[in-house]
Amino acid sequence: MIEFTDEMLDAIQAVKGRREPQYWDHQCRRYMEKKRAETCNFYINKNLTKDELEAKGRELGIELDKRKSKDKLIAEIDNLLKKG
């Protein structure tokens, strides 16, 4: 069972209009990721290592696969920030 945080409940309320855990879905998760990305204001530097990119991804709420190339990792983070 998921333990709901205040941030998750805020996302549910913003998306669904109710502050009840049973309304949690992918739309609420996406809203929460967008809000995190807005507050983080990341600038992705091409000189970051794969470990540093992975850490930035975790701060945004995504798990990156370090077996991928650095360019693909940067593209994943950029897509998340643009999609918001």
Biopython code that builds the backbone (N, CA, C, O; Angstrom):
import numpy as np
from Bio.PDB.StructureBuilder import StructureBuilder

atoms = [
    (1, "MET", "N", (0.840, -1.182, 0.000)),
    (1, "MET", "CA", (0.000, 0.000, 0.000)),
    (1, "MET", "C", (0.884, 1.243, 0.000)),
    (1, "MET", "O", (1.927, 1.275, 0.652)),
    (2, "ILE", "N", (0.466, 2.238, -0.718)),
    (2, "ILE", "CA", (1.223, 3.483, -0.831)),
    (2, "ILE", "C", (0.958, 4.370, 0.371)),
    (2, "ILE", "O", (-0.183, 4.526, 0.807)),
    (3, "GLU", "N", (2.029, 4.949, 0.903)),
    (3, "GLU", "CA", (1.871, 5.944, 1.957)),
    (3, "GLU", "C", (1.844, 7.312, 1.278)),
    (3, "GLU", "O", (2.818, 7.706, 0.637)),
    (4, "PHE", "N", (0.745, 8.028, 1.414)),
    (4, "PHE", "CA", (0.552, 9.298, 0.718)),
    (4, "PHE", "C", (1.153, 10.448, 1.499)),
    (4, "PHE", "O", (0.921, 10.601, 2.699)),
    (5, "THR", "N", (1.932, 11.253, 0.792)),
    (5, "THR", "CA", (2.535, 12.440, 1.388)),
    (5, "THR", "C", (1.614, 13.632, 1.152)),
    (5, "THR", "O", (0.666, 13.553, 0.370)),
    (6, "ASP", "N", (1.900, 14.729, 1.831)),
    (6, "ASP", "CA", (1.123, 15.947, 1.615)),
    (6, "ASP", "C", (1.266, 16.430, 0.177)),
    (6, "ASP", "O", (0.318, 16.952, -0.410)),
    (7, "GLU", "N", (2.458, 16.251, -0.384)),
    (7, "GLU", "CA", (2.688, 16.655, -1.774)),
    (7, "GLU", "C", (1.786, 15.859, -2.717)),
    (7, "GLU", "O", (1.236, 16.411, -3.670)),
    (8, "MET", "N", (1.639, 14.570, -2.450)),
    (8, "MET", "CA", (0.772, 13.726, -3.276)),
    (8, "MET", "C", (-0.690, 14.137, -3.122)),
    (8, "MET", "O", (-1.430, 14.199, -4.104)),
    (9, "LEU", "N", (-1.099, 14.416, -1.896)),
    (9, "LEU", "CA", (-2.479, 14.845, -1.660)),
    (9, "LEU", "C", (-2.756, 16.198, -2.313)),
    (9, "LEU", "O", (-3.856, 16.431, -2.814)),
    (10, "ASP", "N", (-1.763, 17.090, -2.309)),
    (10, "ASP", "CA", (-1.911, 18.381, -2.997)),
    (10, "ASP", "C", (-2.108, 18.170, -4.489)),
    (10, "ASP", "O", (-2.918, 18.853, -5.116)),
    (11, "ALA", "N", (-1.365, 17.217, -5.062)),
    (11, "ALA", "CA", (-1.495, 16.916, -6.490)),
    (11, "ALA", "C", (-2.887, 16.362, -6.794)),
    (11, "ALA", "O", (-3.499, 16.739, -7.793)),
    (12, "ILE", "N", (-3.382, 15.481, -5.949)),
    (12, "ILE", "CA", (-4.723, 14.920, -6.135)),
    (12, "ILE", "C", (-5.762, 16.031, -6.102)),
    (12, "ILE", "O", (-6.671, 16.067, -6.931)),
    (13, "GLN", "N", (-5.620, 16.940, -5.137)),
    (13, "GLN", "CA", (-6.573, 18.032, -5.012)),
    (13, "GLN", "C", (-6.522, 18.956, -6.232)),
    (13, "GLN", "O", (-7.565, 19.404, -6.710)),
    (14, "ALA", "N", (-5.338, 19.241, -6.731)),
    (14, "ALA", "CA", (-5.199, 20.129, -7.882)),
    (14, "ALA", "C", (-5.788, 19.497, -9.147)),
    (14, "ALA", "O", (-6.394, 20.192, -9.962)),
    (15, "VAL", "N", (-5.612, 18.186, -9.310)),
    (15, "VAL", "CA", (-6.061, 17.513, -10.529)),
    (15, "VAL", "C", (-7.522, 17.082, -10.437)),
    (15, "VAL", "O", (-8.286, 17.266, -11.384)),
    (16, "LYS", "N", (-7.905, 16.517, -9.314)),
    (16, "LYS", "CA", (-9.240, 15.919, -9.176)),
    (16, "LYS", "C", (-10.241, 16.787, -8.417)),
    (16, "LYS", "O", (-11.448, 16.554, -8.490)),
    (17, "GLY", "N", (-9.742, 17.787, -7.686)),
    (17, "GLY", "CA", (-10.656, 18.635, -6.922)),
    (17, "GLY", "C", (-11.023, 18.060, -5.565)),
    (17, "GLY", "O", (-11.824, 18.655, -4.843)),
    (18, "ARG", "N", (-10.465, 16.939, -5.209)),
    (18, "ARG", "CA", (-10.708, 16.308, -3.908)),
    (18, "ARG", "C", (-9.380, 15.898, -3.304)),
    (18, "ARG", "O", (-8.431, 15.592, -4.027)),
    (19, "ARG", "N", (-9.310, 15.889, -2.021)),
    (19, "ARG", "CA", (-8.063, 15.540, -1.332)),
    (19, "ARG", "C", (-8.193, 14.154, -0.703)),
    (19, "ARG", "O", (-8.052, 13.987, 0.509)),
    (20, "GLU", "N", (-8.464, 13.172, -1.552)),
    (20, "GLU", "CA", (-8.673, 11.804, -1.080)),
    (20, "GLU", "C", (-7.733, 10.849, -1.808)),
    (20, "GLU", "O", (-7.659, 10.874, -3.037)),
    (21, "PRO", "N", (-7.011, 10.005, -1.065)),
    (21, "PRO", "CA", (-5.984, 9.137, -1.656)),
    (21, "PRO", "C", (-6.496, 8.191, -2.751)),
    (21, "PRO", "O", (-5.730, 7.838, -3.647)),
    (22, "GLN", "N", (-7.743, 7.780, -2.706)),
    (22, "GLN", "CA", (-8.234, 6.826, -3.708)),
    (22, "GLN", "C", (-8.312, 7.408, -5.111)),
    (22, "GLN", "O", (-8.522, 6.664, -6.069)),
    (23, "TYR", "N", (-8.149, 8.714, -5.257)),
    (23, "TYR", "CA", (-8.182, 9.349, -6.571)),
    (23, "TYR", "C", (-6.801, 9.443, -7.219)),
    (23, "TYR", "O", (-6.677, 10.017, -8.301)),
    (24, "TRP", "N", (-5.769, 8.899, -6.591)),
    (24, "TRP", "CA", (-4.409, 8.957, -7.135)),
    (24, "TRP", "C", (-4.336, 8.156, -8.433)),
    (24, "TRP", "O", (-4.769, 7.004, -8.478)),
    (25, "ASP", "N", (-3.786, 8.767, -9.496)),
    (25, "ASP", "CA", (-3.575, 8.079, -10.760)),
    (25, "ASP", "C", (-2.404, 8.719, -11.504)),
    (25, "ASP", "O", (-1.695, 9.562, -10.953)),
    (26, "HIS", "N", (-2.205, 8.307, -12.779)),
    (26, "HIS", "CA", (-1.065, 8.800, -13.545)),
    (26, "HIS", "C", (-1.134, 10.309, -13.786)),
    (26, "HIS", "O", (-0.094, 10.957, -13.902)),
    (27, "GLN", "N", (-2.326, 10.872, -13.862)),
    (27, "GLN", "CA", (-2.450, 12.321, -14.061)),
    (27, "GLN", "C", (-1.928, 13.077, -12.835)),
    (27, "GLN", "O", (-1.264, 14.105, -12.965)),
    (28, "CYS", "N", (-2.227, 12.570, -11.682)),
    (28, "CYS", "CA", (-1.746, 13.198, -10.443)),
    (28, "CYS", "C", (-0.229, 13.076, -10.349)),
    (28, "CYS", "O", (0.452, 14.024, -9.958)),
    (29, "ARG", "N", (0.300, 11.906, -10.707)),
    (29, "ARG", "CA", (1.750, 11.699, -10.686)),
    (29, "ARG", "C", (2.443, 12.653, -11.647)),
    (29, "ARG", "O", (3.466, 13.250, -11.312)),
    (30, "ARG", "N", (1.883, 12.793, -12.838)),
    (30, "ARG", "CA", (2.461, 13.689, -13.842)),
    (30, "ARG", "C", (2.423, 15.143, -13.366)),
    (30, "ARG", "O", (3.376, 15.893, -13.576)),
    (31, "TYR", "N", (1.327, 15.536, -12.727)),
    (31, "TYR", "CA", (1.212, 16.887, -12.178)),
    (31, "TYR", "C", (2.290, 17.128, -11.120)),
    (31, "TYR", "O", (2.921, 18.185, -11.094)),
    (32, "MET", "N", (2.492, 16.139, -10.252)),
    (32, "MET", "CA", (3.493, 16.265, -9.198)),
    (32, "MET", "C", (4.902, 16.364, -9.790)),
    (32, "MET", "O", (5.715, 17.157, -9.316)),
    (33, "GLU", "N", (5.196, 15.568, -10.818)),
    (33, "GLU", "CA", (6.499, 15.634, -11.477)),
    (33, "GLU", "C", (6.717, 17.010, -12.105)),
    (33, "GLU", "O", (7.817, 17.559, -12.042)),
    (34, "LYS", "N", (5.670, 17.561, -12.706)),
    (34, "LYS", "CA", (5.768, 18.888, -13.326)),
    (34, "LYS", "C", (6.076, 19.943, -12.275)),
    (34, "LYS", "O", (6.921, 20.810, -12.497)),
    (35, "LYS", "N", (5.407, 19.878, -11.144)),
    (35, "LYS", "CA", (5.646, 20.849, -10.073)),
    (35, "LYS", "C", (7.070, 20.729, -9.537)),
    (35, "LYS", "O", (7.716, 21.741, -9.264)),
    (36, "ARG", "N", (7.560, 19.512, -9.388)),
    (36, "ARG", "CA", (8.943, 19.312, -8.931)),
    (36, "ARG", "C", (9.930, 19.911, -9.923)),
    (36, "ARG", "O", (10.896, 20.568, -9.535)),
    (37, "ALA", "N", (9.678, 19.677, -11.206)),
    (37, "ALA", "CA", (10.581, 20.195, -12.238)),
    (37, "ALA", "C", (10.595, 21.720, -12.230)),
    (37, "ALA", "O", (11.642, 22.335, -12.430)),
    (38, "GLU", "N", (9.443, 22.327, -12.000)),
    (38, "GLU", "CA", (9.368, 23.786, -11.957)),
    (38, "GLU", "C", (10.144, 24.349, -10.773)),
    (38, "GLU", "O", (10.787, 25.392, -10.891)),
    (39, "THR", "N", (10.087, 23.677, -9.652)),
    (39, "THR", "CA", (10.779, 24.178, -8.464)),
    (39, "THR", "C", (12.272, 23.901, -8.511)),
    (39, "THR", "O", (13.053, 24.602, -7.867)),
    (40, "CYS", "N", (12.684, 22.875, -9.275)),
    (40, "CYS", "CA", (14.102, 22.535, -9.338)),
    (40, "CYS", "C", (14.875, 23.466, -10.256)),
    (40, "CYS", "O", (16.028, 23.787, -9.971)),
    (41, "ASN", "N", (14.258, 23.912, -11.364)),
    (41, "ASN", "CA", (14.914, 24.797, -12.333)),
    (41, "ASN", "C", (16.306, 24.302, -12.701)),
    (41, "ASN", "O", (17.295, 25.012, -12.520)),
    (42, "PHE", "N", (16.374, 23.098, -13.210)),
    (42, "PHE", "CA", (17.656, 22.498, -13.562)),
    (42, "PHE", "C", (18.166, 23.014, -14.890)),
    (42, "PHE", "O", (17.408, 23.199, -15.842)),
    (43, "TYR", "N", (19.429, 23.234, -14.931)),
    (43, "TYR", "CA", (20.125, 23.434, -16.192)),
    (43, "TYR", "C", (21.014, 22.218, -16.350)),
    (43, "TYR", "O", (21.891, 21.973, -15.521)),
    (44, "ILE", "N", (20.795, 21.458, -17.406)),
    (44, "ILE", "CA", (21.549, 20.237, -17.596)),
    (44, "ILE", "C", (22.835, 20.571, -18.341)),
    (44, "ILE", "O", (22.814, 20.977, -19.503)),
    (45, "ASN", "N", (23.928, 20.394, -17.659)),
    (45, "ASN", "CA", (25.248, 20.672, -18.206)),
    (45, "ASN", "C", (25.770, 19.422, -18.893)),
    (45, "ASN", "O", (25.723, 18.334, -18.319)),
    (46, "LYS", "N", (26.265, 19.565, -20.106)),
    (46, "LYS", "CA", (26.789, 18.424, -20.870)),
    (46, "LYS", "C", (28.039, 17.819, -20.226)),
    (46, "LYS", "O", (28.417, 16.697, -20.561)),
    (47, "ASN", "N", (28.681, 18.541, -19.315)),
    (47, "ASN", "CA", (29.898, 18.046, -18.670)),
    (47, "ASN", "C", (29.629, 17.209, -17.424)),
    (47, "ASN", "O", (30.567, 16.742, -16.778)),
    (48, "LEU", "N", (28.358, 17.017, -17.082)),
    (48, "LEU", "CA", (28.035, 16.200, -15.914)),
    (48, "LEU", "C", (28.359, 14.737, -16.193)),
    (48, "LEU", "O", (28.279, 14.278, -17.332)),
    (49, "THR", "N", (28.722, 14.018, -15.151)),
    (49, "THR", "CA", (28.968, 12.588, -15.294)),
    (49, "THR", "C", (27.635, 11.843, -15.283)),
    (49, "THR", "O", (26.594, 12.417, -14.961)),
    (50, "LYS", "N", (27.678, 10.570, -15.636)),
    (50, "LYS", "CA", (26.456, 9.765, -15.605)),
    (50, "LYS", "C", (25.903, 9.670, -14.187)),
    (50, "LYS", "O", (24.687, 9.672, -13.995)),
    (51, "ASP", "N", (26.788, 9.588, -13.195)),
    (51, "ASP", "CA", (26.341, 9.532, -11.803)),
    (51, "ASP", "C", (25.608, 10.811, -11.411)),
    (51, "ASP", "O", (24.580, 10.761, -10.735)),
    (52, "GLU", "N", (26.138, 11.954, -11.837)),
    (52, "GLU", "CA", (25.506, 13.234, -11.526)),
    (52, "GLU", "C", (24.161, 13.368, -12.247)),
    (52, "GLU", "O", (23.203, 13.897, -11.684)),
    (53, "LEU", "N", (24.093, 12.890, -13.488)),
    (53, "LEU", "CA", (22.820, 12.910, -14.216)),
    (53, "LEU", "C", (21.789, 12.021, -13.536)),
    (53, "LEU", "O", (20.610, 12.367, -13.450)),
    (54, "GLU", "N", (22.248, 10.875, -13.056)),
    (54, "GLU", "CA", (21.335, 9.973, -12.355)),
    (54, "GLU", "C", (20.792, 10.634, -11.088)),
    (54, "GLU", "O", (19.609, 10.499, -10.775)),
    (55, "ALA", "N", (21.644, 11.339, -10.366)),
    (55, "ALA", "CA", (21.216, 12.034, -9.149)),
    (55, "ALA", "C", (20.191, 13.124, -9.477)),
    (55, "ALA", "O", (19.203, 13.285, -8.761)),
    (56, "LYS", "N", (20.428, 13.869, -10.557)),
    (56, "LYS", "CA", (19.470, 14.903, -10.969)),
    (56, "LYS", "C", (18.135, 14.276, -11.360)),
    (56, "LYS", "O", (17.073, 14.811, -11.041)),
    (57, "GLY", "N", (18.195, 13.148, -12.049)),
    (57, "GLY", "CA", (16.977, 12.440, -12.415)),
    (57, "GLY", "C", (16.189, 12.014, -11.194)),
    (57, "GLY", "O", (14.964, 12.132, -11.168)),
    (58, "ARG", "N", (16.883, 11.520, -10.186)),
    (58, "ARG", "CA", (16.203, 11.110, -8.947)),
    (58, "ARG", "C", (15.540, 12.291, -8.260)),
    (58, "ARG", "O", (14.452, 12.156, -7.699)),
    (59, "GLU", "N", (16.197, 13.463, -8.301)),
    (59, "GLU", "CA", (15.590, 14.660, -7.714)),
    (59, "GLU", "C", (14.298, 15.025, -8.427)),
    (59, "GLU", "O", (13.387, 15.592, -7.823)),
    (60, "LEU", "N", (14.219, 14.697, -9.721)),
    (60, "LEU", "CA", (13.013, 14.976, -10.502)),
    (60, "LEU", "C", (11.991, 13.850, -10.409)),
    (60, "LEU", "O", (10.876, 13.973, -10.915)),
    (61, "GLY", "N", (12.370, 12.763, -9.770)),
    (61, "GLY", "CA", (11.435, 11.666, -9.586)),
    (61, "GLY", "C", (11.484, 10.598, -10.666)),
    (61, "GLY", "O", (10.547, 9.808, -10.789)),
    (62, "ILE", "N", (12.557, 10.556, -11.455)),
    (62, "ILE", "CA", (12.692, 9.504, -12.458)),
    (62, "ILE", "C", (13.980, 8.728, -12.210)),
    (62, "ILE", "O", (14.951, 9.256, -11.668)),
    (63, "GLU", "N", (13.965, 7.481, -12.615)),
    (63, "GLU", "CA", (15.139, 6.626, -12.481)),
    (63, "GLU", "C", (15.762, 6.463, -13.864)),
    (63, "GLU", "O", (15.104, 6.003, -14.797)),
    (64, "LEU", "N", (17.021, 6.839, -13.991)),
    (64, "LEU", "CA", (17.720, 6.748, -15.267)),
    (64, "LEU", "C", (18.577, 5.490, -15.318)),
    (64, "LEU", "O", (19.105, 5.044, -14.299)),
    (65, "ASP", "N", (18.709, 4.933, -16.495)),
    (65, "ASP", "CA", (19.519, 3.742, -16.715)),
    (65, "ASP", "C", (20.907, 4.183, -17.183)),
    (65, "ASP", "O", (21.057, 4.664, -18.306)),
    (66, "LYS", "N", (21.917, 4.021, -16.329)),
    (66, "LYS", "CA", (23.260, 4.496, -16.651)),
    (66, "LYS", "C", (23.930, 3.697, -17.771)),
    (66, "LYS", "O", (25.013, 4.065, -18.226)),
    (67, "ARG", "N", (23.305, 2.618, -18.215)),
    (67, "ARG", "CA", (23.862, 1.865, -19.340)),
    (67, "ARG", "C", (23.652, 2.610, -20.655)),
    (67, "ARG", "O", (24.315, 2.320, -21.652)),
    (68, "LYS", "N", (22.728, 3.570, -20.654)),
    (68, "LYS", "CA", (22.485, 4.373, -21.855)),
    (68, "LYS", "C", (23.580, 5.418, -22.000)),
    (68, "LYS", "O", (24.318, 5.706, -21.058)),
    (69, "SER", "N", (23.669, 5.976, -23.194)),
    (69, "SER", "CA", (24.685, 7.001, -23.437)),
    (69, "SER", "C", (24.325, 8.279, -22.675)),
    (69, "SER", "O", (23.175, 8.497, -22.293)),
    (70, "LYS", "N", (25.335, 9.104, -22.469)),
    (70, "LYS", "CA", (25.139, 10.358, -21.758)),
    (70, "LYS", "C", (24.135, 11.255, -22.484)),
    (70, "LYS", "O", (23.308, 11.907, -21.848)),
    (71, "ASP", "N", (24.208, 11.285, -23.802)),
    (71, "ASP", "CA", (23.280, 12.101, -24.585)),
    (71, "ASP", "C", (21.837, 11.644, -24.400)),
    (71, "ASP", "O", (20.926, 12.469, -24.326)),
    (72, "LYS", "N", (21.628, 10.335, -24.324)),
    (72, "LYS", "CA", (20.268, 9.822, -24.129)),
    (72, "LYS", "C", (19.765, 10.132, -22.720)),
    (72, "LYS", "O", (18.582, 10.419, -22.538)),
    (73, "LEU", "N", (20.643, 10.078, -21.731)),
    (73, "LEU", "CA", (20.243, 10.431, -20.367)),
    (73, "LEU", "C", (19.838, 11.898, -20.295)),
    (73, "LEU", "O", (18.833, 12.242, -19.674)),
    (74, "ILE", "N", (20.622, 12.757, -20.932)),
    (74, "ILE", "CA", (20.315, 14.192, -20.952)),
    (74, "ILE", "C", (18.987, 14.418, -21.674)),
    (74, "ILE", "O", (18.174, 15.232, -21.237)),
    (75, "ALA", "N", (18.767, 13.702, -22.774)),
    (75, "ALA", "CA", (17.520, 13.837, -23.524)),
    (75, "ALA", "C", (16.322, 13.424, -22.671)),
    (75, "ALA", "O", (15.273, 14.065, -22.742)),
    (76, "GLU", "N", (16.456, 12.366, -21.865)),
    (76, "GLU", "CA", (15.361, 11.932, -20.996)),
    (76, "GLU", "C", (14.995, 13.022, -19.985)),
    (76, "GLU", "O", (13.817, 13.303, -19.762)),
    (77, "ILE", "N", (16.012, 13.627, -19.381)),
    (77, "ILE", "CA", (15.762, 14.691, -18.409)),
    (77, "ILE", "C", (15.148, 15.901, -19.104)),
    (77, "ILE", "O", (14.201, 16.500, -18.596)),
    (78, "ASP", "N", (15.688, 16.258, -20.265)),
    (78, "ASP", "CA", (15.141, 17.392, -21.022)),
    (78, "ASP", "C", (13.671, 17.150, -21.402)),
    (78, "ASP", "O", (12.842, 18.054, -21.300)),
    (79, "ASN", "N", (13.366, 15.943, -21.833)),
    (79, "ASN", "CA", (11.972, 15.614, -22.201)),
    (79, "ASN", "C", (11.046, 15.746, -21.001)),
    (79, "ASN", "O", (9.929, 16.247, -21.131)),
    (80, "LEU", "N", (11.492, 15.308, -19.854)),
    (80, "LEU", "CA", (10.674, 15.434, -18.649)),
    (80, "LEU", "C", (10.431, 16.898, -18.316)),
    (80, "LEU", "O", (9.315, 17.288, -17.972)),
    (81, "LEU", "N", (11.483, 17.708, -18.421)),
    (81, "LEU", "CA", (11.340, 19.124, -18.088)),
    (81, "LEU", "C", (10.450, 19.849, -19.105)),
    (81, "LEU", "O", (9.680, 20.733, -18.730)),
    (82, "LYS", "N", (10.550, 19.483, -20.384)),
    (82, "LYS", "CA", (9.732, 20.117, -21.417)),
    (82, "LYS", "C", (8.288, 19.662, -21.332)),
    (82, "LYS", "O", (7.364, 20.464, -21.466)),
    (83, "LYS", "N", (8.096, 18.343, -21.105)),
    (83, "LYS", "CA", (6.750, 17.776, -21.059)),
    (83, "LYS", "C", (5.992, 18.337, -19.870)),
    (83, "LYS", "O", (4.809, 18.670, -19.951)),
    (84, "GLY", "N", (6.723, 18.431, -18.750)),
    (84, "GLY", "CA", (6.209, 18.992, -17.528)),
    (84, "GLY", "C", (4.833, 18.653, -17.256)),
    (84, "GLY", "O", (4.283, 19.075, -16.238)),
]
sb = StructureBuilder()
sb.init_structure("model")
sb.init_model(0)
sb.init_chain("A")
sb.init_seg("    ")
for serial, (resi, resn, name, xyz) in enumerate(atoms, 1):
    if name == "N":
        sb.init_residue(resn, " ", resi, " ")
    sb.init_atom(name, np.array(xyz, "f"), 0.0, 1.0, " ", f" {name:<3s}", serial, name[0])
structure = sb.get_structure()
